[in-house]
Amino acid sequence: MKKTAYLSLIAPFLKSVQSSNNQAVNEALNQIHLQNEDYEELRRSVTQYENFDMLSLAKETEGHEIMEFRRIAAYLYRKIGKYAESIVLSKQDEMYRVNPLFTISS
């Protein structure tokens, strides 16, 4: 089904078996969420089910026009220990907060 354009037709079935945390199922659903631009479902999927190629999905979402997908990419980079990439994405979107305990005052 992955090689056809009909992957979204089996989305209800894939969601019903995602609790098995199967890599192929997780990756298929993540692709469906990405194609449908459903960042809420993608975020839920990647936080609940971690058996998928995180680096590949991070690379796919880091340049997305919707900021929420770039935030997911930053989260995934952080999960796999690629902190520099996560920080770069967060800085680009100004999605960080300054800790007042670590600010330099004159």
N, C-alpha and C positions, 0 to 999 in steps of 0.2 A: 504494500500500500504506500510505502514511503516514496517509491519511484513514480507513483501516479499522482494525479492532481486530486485524488479522492480521499486524501488523508483526513480531512476534516469531517468526512462522513462517519468515521468510526470514533470520533472524539468522545461521545458518551461512553462507549465501551472502554476506551483507554482510561477515562477518568474513573470508571468503576474498578479497574484493576491496578490503578497507580499505587495503591497502598502496598503492593508487593515490592515497590521500589526497584522495578526492573529498569535497567539503563535504556533499552530501546523504547519502552513505553514513556519514560520521563523525557527523553529527547524528542520523541514524536509530539508529545503534548506541548513541550516548550516551543517547538517550531510552530505549532498551531497558534499558540498564544502570541507569538512574535508576528506571525502573518496577519492575525486579527487585530494587532496593536492593542492587545488586552494586557497592559502592564500589571494590573492588579492580580490577575490569575497567574501570570508569569512569576511575579514576586512570591505568591503563595506557593507555587510549585517548587521554585528553587530553594525556598527556606524549609519546606517540609520534606522534600525528597532530594537527597544530595547525590544520588547515583546517576550522574551524567557528566559529560565533558564540560567542565566549568570554564576552562580556558577558551574553548571554541565558542561557547555562548557569550562569554564576556567580549570576545573580539567582534562577534556579530552585533552586539548591542551598543558597543562603545561609541559608535558614530551615528547612532539613530537620531532622527530629528526630534523625537519626543524625549524630554529631559528625564522622565521617569525610567526609561529604558537605560539611559546612561547611568543613572543611579544604581540600577540593578547590576550593570557592568562593574561599577566601582565596588559594590558589595561582593561580587564574585571574585574580582581581583584580590580583595582583602582576604576572602576565604581561602584562596590558594597561595597566599603569602606573597603576592606581587603588590606590595604596598606602594611602591613608586607609581605604578600605573593607576592605582586607586586614588592616590593623592592628586595626580595630574588631572584626572577626570573631575574630582571633587572641586579642585581649584577653578577649572574651566567654567563650571556651572555655578561657582560661588556657593557650593553646598557644604559649608564647613562653619564652625563657630569657634571663635577665639576664646580660650580659657583665660579668664581675668587673672588667675593666679600666675600665669606665665607671661604676662605682658610686661614690656620694658617701659618704665616711666622715667622721665627726666627730672 
